[in-house]
Amino acid sequence: MSTPKPKFCQGCRKPFTVSGYRSHLKQTRKPACIAAFEGDYFGVYSGDDFEDFDEALTDSLDSGETEDERRERERERLEEEDDDERGASDLEAETGWEPPPRAGPPADSQHAGHGPNTDNDTVEQGVHEGAAPRRLHAHDHLHTRTFPIQFPSMLAGAPIDRPRERSAYETYQKYIDEANVNPYAPFTSRLDWEVARWAKMRGPGSTAVSELLQIEGLASLLGLSYKDSRELNNIIDDHLSSSRPRFVRREVVVAGQAYEIFYRDVLACIQALYGDPEFAGLLVFAPEKHYSNADHTMRVYFDLHTGKWWWETQKEIEKRLPGATIVPVMISSDKTQLTVFGSKTAYPVYMTIGNLPKDIRRKPSRRGQILLAYLPASRLEHITNGAARRRTLANLYHACMGHVLAPLKAAGTDGIELTSGDGATRRSHPIFAMHIGDYPEQLLVACCSNGTCPKCCVMRNDVGQDTDPNRPLRDLQEVLDALDTLDDGPVVFSRACREAGIKPIAAPFWKDLPYVDIFTSITPDILHQLYQGMVKHLLSWLKSSYGPEELDARCRRLPPNHQVRLFLRGVTSLQKVTGKEHGDICRILLGLIIGLPLIGGISPSRLVRAVRALLDFLYLAQYPAHTSETLALMEDALRRFHDNKAIFVQLGVREHFRLPKLHSLDHYITSIKLFGTTDNYDTQYTERLHIDFAKDAYRATNRKDEFPQMTVWLERREKILRHEAYVNWRLRRSPCQDVMEPQLAALVVRPIPHTVMSSPRAAGEAPHALATAWTPIRLTKWPSVKALSFNAAAERYGARYLRDALARFIVQYRNPMFSFAEIEQESLDIDFPFRQFSVFHKLKFLLNDAQDFSIMEDVHDVAHARPQRVDKHGRIVPGRFDTVLLNDGTGGLTGLQGYHVAQLRLVFKLPPAASTELFPDVIAPGYLAYVERFTPFTPPSRDHGLYKVSRQRDSAGARLATVVEVRSIRRSCHLFPITGAVIPREWTSSTVLDTCESFWLNSFSDLHMYMIAL
């Protein structure tokens, strides 16, 4: 090894080592040394300094860098450290101990998952033959603008003809500061307000805040108008107001016992949401029917107002009182644990209104939900008889809810005047529309017994045995007639209720509410019925069917992907699995069982079909928009599961399928038609409210008589949030106070009007059109590697044929009409006027609405292309080269036609001078990617419906690699390695993409991929 050359300081003429020279430049005060310093922080570079490559250093900031750029650079550095931490941790987990493979069937049975079916039954062959075209056709209707039909009466949802009322902000401004000078009043300054907001929203407990503010001189130095938490609370209590009503405490007597309930006026809560200025212009006041075609034959469902319930209810009210505006009241209730240890619980009830768009209702930060009440959470342990205790608990629940919702009876019948945030007043009818809760809560609300369905009269022994989405619901009138026999004595009342299929509850809270059918109002629950219900059951069945060893071994050897969580210790031994974890498992579940034989030589085809069918139903149920055709796909998926579920009985895993959660899937389609898609009423959105409205509130108390303290804490928090919204409104109205948003420090790759032809082109093939689907892609502002040579690209990144691939790309880009042979010949004459180029290790995608309705939330995706390295702790971080979907120029919004799978090896950018020289007559390409291609997709498997790809190689067996524009990459994709009965133990998660030859495309990595991989 040669001795490194010393560095000489031109100022003092002294020699230094490289590190010593850096320290000298840091510490020197000599003018000659400072004047002699040139270049960047490390001096002047020569070409030899970049012979290999040089990582981008975060501390080499030039003097012109802004504060925003420094923050962006720091953010990118932290992201890189997080990636290193995950990569190093995953590598350590890969090398952990695992049990040896269990003795399995002979090798000739290892293709049962996708080979010939050996079942001697009548289950249909080729379940997925023709399924892809049907799905693609069904999704076509989700990529067109809808054709709405307004409600026939022009008076429905129309405002009352009267002068506009003051907005809530204008009223609040008069209450806060009539002088209209200080937007932060009653706080004296912006700093005074922001410290108060921090103390109540993000700060520690009241004691810690008081101790902080009592540091001598701190409050006066900051110019604060309060010196401790008590003074701050007084300002909030006396000078701030909330549009939301205060809690009141009442006692409800049931069975001779009094119970405390803390609740709010439900009508005032409705007015608070309805009249919030933040929602002005967003509220919906009348129902609509939406269709995907002009002849109105294909119905579309998404938000609540597009469902049948609102339309039919509007018709009923218009018959009696024309000009009504319906306010659908949505109630959710669920007990929650307040402490990690112990049995302290709360029973919150939340409320929102269906006039708000669903994307506001499901985001806690938009404040579209209100805590309506804390119900008694007592277990009634003083009642020793179990049946009597359960009966008393049910009566207590309905008595409390009846008291809270009693004002809806008159208001829903006759209407009340409500003023929206824009000042318009309407005669509004608040109608109880739906209840959101898990299965025990649904039974409690519907007064039904455990093991039965809270919506229909299916016999207990028939629950889950078959599917019938058209099964009629319970007869509401029969139930109401039974409840009316209460005065005829307990024996008659109990018998009538039993015959009607309900429990003998004296006064269900919904009994006298207008326009309410409680059996219609019970909504699907994806979190508990699917993720924590059927998926949980399915994992247990698969573990019993296949054994845990091979399932976990396959789980440890899946390649990484941004959308996929790696369970490198397996999934069969997980304890207390959350709904989110079950969702993560669903993304990889099908890949764990494909090709895995069953014990005894039984063909696994029916089992694989059953798993695929349940996953199809799960993903279809989460669509943000549905048409009549996609609902038919849901029905077909459920039918396929029931057709194939008998395999679990044959394997001895199940004796029956009397599972209420399985039966509940029959009612999803009806509920979607009535109330819109499931993201209008899924409990996973309301469960998140427990953190803000119960758990955090409890932590702010002294744990003694906690509910009065919790309600006060919540009221103060709501006042702070209301004042924050008001301050922002004031600042928006004051041009001098406007604060411009900093520009994004990331580069956005967008398509440019240049058509790139792929080669070779088959004879007679039509020229490729411009891609109809593209994805906004962001790269870091600074390259991960500032200068990388061709040799280093081959050694570190595996880009062995970069020179040849880049030459072909340049020729093809400059001459898009060249044939393959012409491209090959011309590329031999390409010379590169550069030696190094900048490299980026990460592409960030913003996956837009796959349904093109602008109602699906954007999905963030990332593809990595980075070599092995060592993190700051000295641990090895394995290289990661993700696979992506590559658009050849003809790929559309949905479907895989026009797409190929490729492994991303290198993302780079040519030097500007070289780009100008190489592309003199055309717009130079932007960011480029060196990728290794896979073969075109095979037809989907008949059992599991996935597409197969393999490494694409040339005649010599070398991987086929090309250079493409980064803009042609649609998104990342995840692959399942194809293996036999026993996956090779030498494969690991970080090496399987290089060691395995063939893969299945994972269409379940996320909902966006499921919608496009048709």
PEUR-V549397 format. One record per pair of residues at least 24 apart in sequence whose C-alpha atoms are under 6 Angstrom apart, sorted by the first residue. I is the first residue (numbers start at 0). J is the second residue. If there is no record, write none. Layout:
i = (I & I)
j = (J & J)
This chain:
i = (9 & 10 & 51 & 51 & 52 & 52 & 53 & 54 & 55 & 55 & 55 & 83 & 86 & 87 & 87 & 109 & 109 & 109 & 110 & 111 & 111 & 112 & 112 & 112 & 112 & 117 & 125 & 126 & 126 & 127 & 127 & 128 & 131 & 135 & 137 & 137 & 140 & 141 & 142 & 142 & 145 & 145 & 145 & 146 & 146 & 147 & 147 & 148 & 148 & 149 & 150 & 154 & 155 & 155 & 156 & 156 & 156 & 156 & 158 & 158 & 159 & 159 & 163 & 163 & 164 & 165 & 166 & 166 & 182 & 182 & 191 & 240 & 241 & 242 & 243 & 243 & 260 & 260 & 261 & 261 & 262 & 262 & 263 & 273 & 274 & 274 & 274 & 275 & 276 & 279 & 279 & 282 & 282 & 283 & 284 & 286 & 298 & 298 & 299 & 299 & 300 & 300 & 300 & 301 & 301 & 301 & 302 & 303 & 303 & 306 & 306 & 306 & 306 & 307 & 308 & 323 & 323 & 324 & 325 & 325 & 326 & 326 & 327 & 327 & 327 & 327 & 327 & 328 & 328 & 328 & 328 & 329 & 329 & 330 & 331 & 331 & 331 & 337 & 345 & 346 & 346 & 346 & 347 & 347 & 348 & 357 & 361 & 397 & 397 & 400 & 401 & 408 & 432 & 433 & 434 & 434 & 446 & 446 & 447 & 447 & 454 & 462 & 462 & 463 & 463 & 463 & 463 & 463 & 464 & 468 & 523 & 524 & 524 & 526 & 528 & 530 & 530 & 531 & 547 & 550 & 553 & 556 & 556 & 557 & 558 & 561 & 562 & 586 & 586 & 590 & 595 & 605 & 608 & 608 & 609 & 609 & 609 & 611 & 612 & 612 & 612 & 623 & 745 & 745 & 745 & 746 & 746 & 747 & 747 & 748 & 749 & 756 & 758 & 759 & 767 & 767 & 768 & 768 & 769 & 770 & 770 & 770 & 771 & 772 & 772 & 773 & 774 & 775 & 775 & 776 & 776 & 777 & 778 & 782 & 782 & 783 & 783 & 783 & 784 & 784 & 785 & 786 & 786 & 786 & 787 & 787 & 788 & 788 & 795 & 796 & 804 & 804 & 805 & 808 & 832 & 836 & 837 & 837 & 838 & 838 & 839 & 839 & 840 & 840 & 849 & 862 & 864 & 864 & 864 & 880 & 882 & 882 & 883 & 883 & 883 & 884 & 884 & 884 & 884 & 885 & 885 & 885 & 886 & 886 & 893 & 894 & 894 & 894 & 895 & 900 & 901 & 901 & 901 & 901 & 902 & 902 & 903 & 904 & 904 & 905 & 926 & 927 & 927 & 927 & 928 & 928 & 928 & 929 & 929 & 930 & 930 & 931 & 931 & 932 & 932 & 946 & 946 & 947 & 947 & 948 & 948 & 949 & 949 & 950 & 973 & 974 & 974 & 974 & 974 & 975)
j = (35 & 35 & 788 & 791 & 786 & 787 & 784 & 784 & 783 & 784 & 785 & 876 & 876 & 875 & 876 & 596 & 979 & 980 & 594 & 594 & 602 & 593 & 594 & 603 & 604 & 602 & 941 & 941 & 942 & 941 & 944 & 941 & 1013 & 1013 & 628 & 629 & 291 & 850 & 850 & 851 & 289 & 290 & 291 & 289 & 290 & 288 & 289 & 287 & 288 & 287 & 287 & 322 & 322 & 323 & 284 & 285 & 323 & 324 & 424 & 425 & 424 & 425 & 422 & 423 & 422 & 422 & 420 & 422 & 726 & 729 & 223 & 718 & 718 & 271 & 268 & 271 & 374 & 375 & 372 & 373 & 371 & 372 & 371 & 419 & 418 & 419 & 420 & 420 & 420 & 420 & 421 & 354 & 355 & 354 & 324 & 310 & 626 & 627 & 625 & 626 & 624 & 625 & 675 & 624 & 675 & 676 & 675 & 674 & 675 & 672 & 673 & 674 & 675 & 673 & 673 & 426 & 427 & 427 & 427 & 428 & 428 & 429 & 352 & 353 & 429 & 430 & 432 & 352 & 430 & 431 & 432 & 432 & 433 & 434 & 434 & 435 & 436 & 694 & 376 & 373 & 374 & 376 & 372 & 373 & 372 & 679 & 684 & 507 & 508 & 508 & 508 & 512 & 520 & 520 & 520 & 521 & 501 & 502 & 501 & 502 & 518 & 657 & 662 & 656 & 657 & 658 & 661 & 662 & 656 & 665 & 667 & 681 & 682 & 683 & 660 & 578 & 581 & 578 & 571 & 591 & 591 & 987 & 988 & 988 & 988 & 861 & 1004 & 1003 & 1004 & 975 & 980 & 643 & 942 & 943 & 640 & 643 & 644 & 943 & 636 & 639 & 640 & 855 & 778 & 779 & 780 & 777 & 778 & 776 & 777 & 776 & 775 & 815 & 819 & 819 & 888 & 889 & 888 & 889 & 888 & 888 & 889 & 890 & 891 & 891 & 892 & 969 & 969 & 844 & 845 & 843 & 844 & 843 & 842 & 838 & 839 & 838 & 839 & 840 & 837 & 838 & 837 & 835 & 836 & 837 & 835 & 836 & 834 & 835 & 866 & 866 & 961 & 962 & 962 & 962 & 913 & 909 & 907 & 908 & 906 & 907 & 906 & 907 & 864 & 865 & 1007 & 971 & 903 & 904 & 905 & 904 & 971 & 972 & 970 & 971 & 972 & 968 & 969 & 970 & 971 & 967 & 968 & 969 & 967 & 968 & 1011 & 1011 & 1012 & 1013 & 1012 & 933 & 930 & 931 & 932 & 933 & 930 & 931 & 930 & 929 & 930 & 929 & 965 & 963 & 964 & 965 & 962 & 963 & 965 & 961 & 962 & 960 & 961 & 959 & 960 & 959 & 960 & 999 & 1000 & 998 & 999 & 997 & 998 & 996 & 997 & 996 & 1001 & 998 & 999 & 1000 & 1001 & 999)
